[in-house]
Amino acid sequence: MSNSVNRKQQTQKLVLGAILTAIVVILQLMGSFIRFGPFAISLVLIPIVIGAATCGYKIGAWLGFVFAMVVLLSGDASAFLTIDILGTIITVLLKGTLCGLAAGLTYKLFEKHNRYLAVISAAVVCPIVNTGIFLLGCQIFFMSTITEWGLAAGFNSAAQYMFLGLAGGNFLFELAINIILSPVILRVINYKKNK
């Protein structure tokens, strides 16, 4: 009996993982059309957090990898690809995959104590890792170009441009929307699952 239940749970996780994979692709492809002032809004981290919480850190890492692949294949990283192809691929793949992995591991760490705290923590960690690795990649692979872009945009320094021009508004929006929507969506999924 427990073998049957375990297989059913594994099948449910795989199906949910597949559905979330499709949602990640759609949200990333549609994200460039949703704007918040000058920033393209990315809602793609929400299904990554949900997948990491409901299906585990491996599915979280997979969803982050899919997100990264869509970024690379859709042209969203084209400005960086023209500067350093390998640096762009490394940065994009690492930031996507590791944000999903970190969200899953964070959820797992806190789940035993409080599932609500676990999903909030995962929702915070995911955009921090995503943006942090992006900024680290900018520092390692693109600093001279970032400096030029920052000066051309009227910023006093490359660091100011990186934090305020490239990542700031988008990061804050992603963080806020993740903290608000991830727990709500997870609660709905768990409610439906327990019915």
FIKOLGU-357677 format. One record per residue: residue in one letter; z, x, y of N, C-alpha, C, O, CB in turn. Coordinates in steps of 0.1 Angstrom, whole numbers. Glycine has a CB too. Layout:
# residues N
  code    n.w    n.u    n.v   ca.w   ca.u   ca.v    c.w    c.u    c.v    o.w    o.u    o.v   cb.w   cb.u   cb.v
     A      Z      X      Y      Z      X      Y      Z      X      Y      Z      X      Y      Z      X      Y
...
END
This chain:
# residues 195
  code    n.w    n.u    n.v   ca.w   ca.u   ca.v    c.w    c.u    c.v    o.w    o.u    o.v   cb.w   cb.u   cb.v
     M      0      8    -12      0      0      0      0      9     13     -8      6     22     12     -9      0
     S      8     19     13      9     27     25     -4     35     27     -7     38     39     21     37     24
     N    -11     39     16    -23     46     17    -34     37     24    -42     41     32    -28     50      3
     S    -33     24     21    -43     14     26    -40     12     41    -49     11     49    -42      1     19
     V    -27     11     45    -23     10     59    -27     22     67    -32     21     78     -8      7     60
     N    -25     34     61    -28     46     68    -43     47     70    -48     51     81    -24     58     60
     R    -51     43     60    -66     44     62    -70     34     73    -79     36     81    -73     40     49
     K    -64     22     73    -67     12     83    -64     17     97    -72     15    106    -59     -1     80
     Q    -52     24     99    -49     30    112    -58     40    116    -62     41    128    -34     35    111
     Q    -62     49    106    -72     59    109    -86     53    114    -92     58    123    -74     69     97
     T    -90     43    107   -102     36    110   -101     30    124   -111     31    132   -106     25    100
     Q    -90     24    127    -88     18    141    -89     29    151    -95     27    162    -75     10    141
     K    -83     40    149    -83     51    158    -97     56    160   -101     59    172    -74     63    154
     L   -105     58    150   -119     62    151   -127     52    158   -135     56    167   -125     65    137
     V   -125     40    156   -133     29    163   -129     29    178   -138     29    186   -130     15    157
     L   -117     30    181   -112     30    195   -118     43    201   -122     43    213    -97     30    196
     G   -117     54    194   -122     67    199   -137     66    202   -142     71    213   -120     78    189
     A   -145     59    194   -159     57    196   -162     48    208   -171     51    216   -166     51    184
     I   -154     38    209   -155     29    221   -152     36    234   -159     35    244   -146     16    219
     L   -141     44    234   -138     52    245   -148     62    249   -150     66    260   -124     58    244
     T   -154     68    238   -165     78    241   -176     71    249   -181     77    258   -170     84    227
     A   -180     60    245   -191     52    252   -186     49    266   -194     50    275   -194     39    245
     I   -174     45    268   -169     42    281   -169     55    290   -172     54    302   -154     36    281
     V   -165     66    284   -165     79    292   -179     82    297   -181     86    308   -160     91    283
     V   -189     81    288   -203     83    292   -207     74    303   -213     79    313   -212     82    279
     I   -205     61    302   -209     52    312   -202     54    325   -208     54    335   -206     37    307
     L   -189     56    325   -181     58    337   -186     71    344   -187     71    356   -167     59    334
     Q   -189     81    337   -193     94    343   -207     92    349   -210     97    360   -193    105    333
     L   -216     86    342   -229     83    347   -229     74    359   -237     76    368   -238     78    336
     M   -220     64    359   -220     55    370   -211     60    382   -212     55    393   -215     41    365
     G   -203     70    379   -193     75    389   -199     80    402   -193     78    413   -185     85    383
     S   -211     85    401   -217     90    414   -221     79    423   -224     81    435   -229     99    410
     F   -222     67    418   -225     55    427   -213     49    433   -215     41    443   -233     45    418
     I   -201     52    429   -189     47    434   -184     57    444   -181     68    440   -178     43    423
     R   -182     53    457   -178     63    467   -166     58    474   -164     46    476   -189     66    477
     F   -157     67    478   -145     65    485   -146     74    497   -142     86    497   -132     67    477
     G   -152     69    508   -156     78    519   -166     88    515   -176     84    509   -143     85    525
     P   -164    101    517   -174    111    513   -173    115    498   -181    123    493   -172    123    521
     F   -163    110    491   -160    114    477   -166    105    467   -165     92    468   -145    116    475
     A   -172    110    457   -176    103    445   -164    100    437   -157    110    434   -188    110    437
     I   -161     88    433   -149     84    426   -151     85    411   -161     80    406   -145     70    430
     S   -143     92    405   -143     94    390   -132     86    384   -121     89    385   -143    109    386
     L   -136     76    376   -127     68    368   -126     73    354   -119     67    346   -130     53    369
     V   -133     83    351   -135     87    337   -122     93    331   -121     93    319   -146     98    336
     L   -113     97    339   -101    103    333    -92     92    327    -84     95    318    -93    110    344
     I    -94     80    331    -85     69    326    -88     67    311    -78     67    303    -88     55    333
     P   -101     65    306   -102     64    292    -98     77    284    -95     76    272   -117     61    288
     I    -99     88    291    -94    101    284    -79    100    282    -75    103    271    -98    113    293
     V    -72     95    292    -57     94    290    -54     83    280    -45     85    271    -51     90    304
     I    -61     72    280    -59     61    270    -62     66    256    -54     63    247    -68     49    274
     G    -73     73    255    -76     78    241    -66     88    236    -63     88    225    -90     85    242
     A    -62     97    245    -52    107    242    -39    100    237    -32    105    228    -49    117    253
     A    -35     89    244    -22     82    241    -23     74    229    -14     74    221    -18     74    253
     T    -35     67    226    -36     58    215    -41     65    202    -38     60    191    -45     47    219
     C    -49     75    204    -55     81    192    -51     96    190    -54    101    179    -70     81    194
     G    -44    102    199    -39    115    197    -46    126    205    -57    123    211    -40    119    183
     Y    -41    138    205    -46    148    213    -60    153    209    -67    158    218    -36    160    213
     K    -63    152    196    -77    156    192    -87    147    198    -98    152    203    -78    156    177
     I    -85    134    198    -94    124    204    -94    127    219   -105    126    226    -91    110    201
     G    -83    129    225    -82    132    239    -91    144    243    -98    144    253    -68    135    244
     A    -90    155    235    -98    167    237   -113    163    235   -121    168    243    -94    178    228
     W   -116    155    225   -130    151    223   -135    143    235   -146    146    240   -131    142    210
     L   -128    134    240   -132    126    251   -134    135    264   -143    133    271   -122    115    254
     G   -125    145    265   -127    154    276   -139    162    275   -146    165    285   -115    163    277
     F   -142    166    262   -155    174    259   -167    166    263   -177    171    268   -155    179    245
     V   -167    153    259   -178    144    261   -180    142    276   -191    143    281   -176    130    255
     F   -169    141    284   -170    140    298   -176    152    304   -185    151    313   -155    138    304
     A   -172    164    299   -178    177    304   -193    178    301   -201    182    309   -171    189    297
     M   -197    174    289   -211    174    285   -219    165    294   -230    169    298   -213    170    270
     V   -214    153    297   -222    144    306   -223    150    320   -233    149    326   -214    130    306
     V   -212    157    325   -213    163    338   -224    174    338   -232    174    347   -199    170    341
     L   -225    182    327   -235    192    326   -249    186    325   -258    191    331   -232    201    315
     L   -251    176    317   -264    171    314   -269    161    324   -281    159    326   -264    164    301
     S   -260    155    332   -264    145    342   -269    151    355   -274    145    364   -253    136    344
     G   -266    164    357   -269    170    370   -258    171    380   -259    176    391   -281    163    376
     D   -246    165    376   -234    165    385   -230    179    389   -223    181    399   -223    158    379
     A   -233    189    380   -229    203    383   -240    212    388   -239    224    387   -223    209    370
     S   -251    205    392   -263    213    395   -261    223    406   -267    234    406   -274    203    399
     A   -253    220    416   -251    230    427   -245    243    422   -248    254    426   -242    224    438
     F   -236    241    412   -229    253    406   -238    260    396   -237    272    395   -216    249    400
     L   -246    252    389   -255    258    379   -265    267    385   -269    277    379   -263    247    371
     T   -269    265    398   -279    273    405   -272    287    408   -279    297    411   -284    267    417
     I   -259    287    409   -252    299    413   -249    308    400   -252    320    400   -239    296    420
     D   -243    302    390   -239    309    378   -239    299    366   -229    291    365   -225    316    380
     I   -249    300    358   -250    291    347   -239    292    337   -232    282    334   -264    293    340
     L   -236    304    333   -225    306    323   -212    302    329   -203    295    322   -225    320    318
     G   -209    306    341   -196    303    348   -195    288    349   -184    282    347   -196    309    362
     T   -205    281    352   -205    266    353   -202    260    340   -193    251    339   -218    260    359
     I   -209    264    330   -207    258    316   -193    261    312   -186    251    307   -217    264    306
     I   -188    273    313   -174    276    309   -164    267    317   -155    261    311   -171    291    311
     T   -165    267    330   -156    259    338   -156    244    335   -146    238    333   -159    261    353
     V   -168    238    334   -169    224    331   -164    221    317   -157    211    316   -184    220    333
     L   -168    228    307   -163    225    294   -148    227    292   -141    219    286   -170    234    284
     L   -143    238    299   -128    240    298   -120    229    305   -111    224    300   -124    253    304
     K   -125    226    317   -117    216    325   -117    202    318   -107    195    318   -123    214    339
     G   -129    198    313   -129    185    306   -121    185    293   -113    176    291   -143    182    303
     T   -124    195    284   -117    195    271   -102    197    273    -94    190    266   -123    206    263
     L    -98    206    281    -84    208    283    -76    197    290    -64    196    287    -82    221    290
     C    -83    190    299    -75    179    305    -72    168    295    -62    162    295    -84    173    317
     G    -82    165    285    -79    156    275    -69    161    265    -60    153    261    -92    153    267
     L    -69    173    261    -60    179    252    -46    179    258    -36    175    252    -64    194    248
     A    -45    183    271    -32    183    278    -26    169    279    -14    168    277    -33    190    292
     A    -34    160    282    -29    146    283    -24    141    269    -13    135    269    -41    136    287
     G    -31    144    258    -26    141    245    -13    148    241     -4    141    236    -37    144    235
     L    -12    160    244      0    168    240     12    163    249     23    162    244     -2    183    242
     T      9    160    262     20    155    270     25    142    265     37    139    265     15    154    285
     Y     15    133    262     19    120    257     28    121    244     38    115    243      7    111    254
     K     23    130    235     31    132    223     45    137    225     54    133    218     23    141    214
     L     46    146    235     59    152    238     69    141    243     81    142    239     57    163    249
     F     65    132    251     74    122    257     74    109    250     83    101    252     70    120    271
     E     65    107    241     64     94    234     77     90    227     81     78    227     53     94    224
     K     84     99    220     96     97    213    107     91    222    115     83    218    101    109    206
     H    107     95    235    117     91    244    114     78    251    123     69    252    120    102    254
     N    102     77    256     98     65    263     83     65    264     77     74    270    105     65    277
     R     76     55    259     62     55    259     56     53    273     45     58    276     56     43    250
     Y     63     45    281     59     43    295     59     57    303     50     60    310     68     33    302
     L     70     64    301     71     77    307     60     87    302     54     95    309     85     84    305
     A     57     85    289     47     94    282     33     91    288     26    101    291     47     91    267
     V     30     79    290     16     76    296     15     80    310      5     84    315     13     61    294
     I     26     78    318     26     82    332     25     97    333     17    103    341     39     77    339
     S     32    104    324     31    119    324     17    124    320     12    133    326     42    125    314
     A     11    117    310     -2    121    306    -12    118    317    -22    126    320     -6    113    293
     A    -10    107    325    -19    103    336    -18    113    347    -27    114    355    -15     89    340
     V     -6    119    349     -4    129    359    -11    143    355    -17    149    363     11    131    362
     V     -8    147    343    -12    160    338    -28    161    337    -33    171    340     -7    162    324
     C    -34    150    333    -49    150    331    -56    154    344    -64    164    343    -54    136    327
     P    -55    148    355    -62    152    367    -57    166    372    -65    173    379    -61    142    378
     I    -44    169    370    -39    182    374    -47    193    367    -51    203    373    -24    184    372
     V    -48    192    354    -55    202    346    -70    202    349    -75    213    351    -53    199    330
     N    -76    191    350    -90    190    354    -93    197    367   -102    205    368    -94    175    354
     T    -85    193    377    -88    199    390    -83    214    391    -90    222    397    -80    191    401
     G    -72    217    384    -67    231    384    -77    240    378    -80    251    383    -54    231    377
     I    -83    236    367    -93    245    360   -106    246    369   -112    256    369    -96    240    346
     F   -109    235    375   -121    235    384   -119    245    395   -127    253    398   -124    221    390
     L   -107    245    402   -104    254    412   -103    269    407   -107    278    414    -91    250    419
     L    -97    270    396    -97    284    390   -111    289    387   -114    301    389    -89    284    377
     G   -120    280    382   -134    284    379   -141    288    392   -149    297    393   -141    273    372
     C   -138    280    403   -144    283    416   -139    297    420   -147    305    426   -139    273    427
     Q   -127    300    418   -121    313    422   -128    324    414   -131    335    420   -106    314    420
     I   -130    322    401   -135    333    393   -150    335    394   -155    346    395   -131    330    378
     F   -157    324    394   -172    325    393   -180    322    406   -191    327    407   -176    315    383
     F   -174    315    416   -182    311    427   -176    314    441   -180    308    451   -184    296    426
     M   -167    323    441   -159    325    454   -168    329    466   -165    324    477   -149    336    452
     S   -177    338    464   -185    341    476   -193    330    481   -195    328    493   -195    353    472
     T   -199    322    472   -206    310    476   -197    299    482   -201    293    492   -214    304    464
     I   -185    297    476   -175    288    481   -172    292    496   -170    283    504   -163    287    472
     T   -170    305    498   -166    310    511   -178    306    521   -175    301    532   -164    325    511
     E   -190    308    517   -201    305    526   -202    290    529   -203    285    540   -215    309    520
     W   -200    282    518   -200    267    520   -189    262    529   -191    254    537   -199    260    506
     G   -177    268    527   -166    265    536   -168    268    550   -165    260    559   -153    272    531
     L   -173    280    553   -176    283    567   -187    274    573   -186    270    585   -181    298    568
     A   -197    271    565   -208    262    570   -203    248    573   -208    241    581   -219    262    560
     A   -193    244    565   -187    231    567   -176    230    578   -171    220    580   -181    226    554
     G   -173    242    584   -164    242    595   -149    245    590   -140    243    599   -164    230    602
     F   -147    249    578   -133    252    574   -130    266    577   -139    275    578   -132    250    558
     N   -117    269    579   -112    282    583   -112    292    572   -114    304    574    -98    281    589
     S   -111    288    560   -110    297    548   -116    290    536   -118    278    535    -96    301    546
     A   -119    298    526   -124    293    513   -114    284    506   -117    274    501   -129    304    504
     A   -101    289    507    -90    281    501    -89    267    507    -87    257    500    -77    289    502
     Q    -90    267    520    -89    254    527   -101    245    523    -99    233    521    -89    256    543
     Y   -113    250    522   -124    243    518   -123    238    503   -126    226    500   -137    251    519
     M   -118    247    494   -116    243    480   -106    231    479   -109    222    472   -111    255    472
     F    -95    232    486    -84    222    485    -87    209    493    -84    198    488    -71    228    489
     L    -93    211    504    -95    199    513   -110    193    512   -112    181    512    -93    202    527
     G   -119    202    510   -133    198    509   -138    194    495   -144    184    493   -142    208    515
     L   -135    203    486   -141    201    472   -132    192    463   -137    184    456   -142    214    465
     A   -119    194    464   -110    188    454   -100    178    460    -96    168    453   -103    198    447
     G    -96    180    472    -84    172    477    -85    157    476    -77    151    469    -83    175    491
     G    -94    150    483    -95    136    483    -97    130    469    -91    120    465   -105    131    493
     N   -107    136    462   -110    132    449    -98    133    439    -95    124    431   -122    139    443
     F    -91    144    440    -79    146    432    -69    136    434    -63    130    425    -74    160    434
     L    -66    134    447    -55    124    450    -59    110    446    -50    102    441    -53    124    465
     F    -72    106    447    -76     93    442    -75     92    427    -70     82    422    -90     90    447
     E    -80    102    420    -79    103    406    -65    102    401    -62     95    391    -86    115    400
     L    -56    109    407    -42    109    403    -36     95    405    -29     90    396    -34    120    412
     A    -38     89    417    -32     76    420    -38     66    410    -30     58    405    -35     72    434
     I    -51     65    408    -57     55    400    -53     57    385    -51     47    378    -72     56    401
     N    -51     69    381    -46     72    367    -32     67    365    -29     61    355    -47     87    364
     I    -23     70    375     -9     66    374     -8     51    374      1     45    368     -1     72    386
     I    -17     44    382    -16     29    383    -22     23    371    -16     14    364    -23     24    395
     L    -35     27    367    -42     19    357    -39     23    342    -39     15    333    -57     21    359
     S    -36     36    340    -34     40    326    -23     33    319    -25     28    308    -32     55    325
     P    -11     31    325      0     24    318     -4      9    316     -1      3    306     12     25    326
     V    -11      3    326    -15    -11    325    -24    -13    313    -23    -22    305    -21    -16    338
     I    -35     -5    313    -45     -6    302    -38     -3    288    -41    -10    279    -56      4    304
     L    -30      7    287    -23     10    275    -14     -2    270    -14     -5    258    -15     23    276
     R     -8     -8    280      1    -19    276     -7    -31    271     -3    -37    261      9    -24    289
     V    -19    -33    277    -28    -44    272    -33    -41    258    -33    -50    250    -40    -46    282
     I    -37    -28    256    -42    -24    242    -31    -26    232    -33    -31    221    -47    -10    243
     N    -19    -22    235     -8    -23    226     -4    -37    224      0    -41    213      5    -15    231
     Y     -5    -46    234     -2    -60    233    -12    -66    223     -8    -74    214     -2    -67    247
     K    -24    -63    225    -35    -69    216    -33    -64    202    -35    -72    192    -49    -66    222
     K    -30    -51    201    -28    -45    187    -16    -52    180    -17    -53    168    -26    -30    189
     N     -6    -55    187      6    -60    181      6    -75    178     14    -81    172     18    -57    189
     K     -4    -82    184     -6    -96    182    -11   -100    168    -13   -111    165    -15   -102    192
END
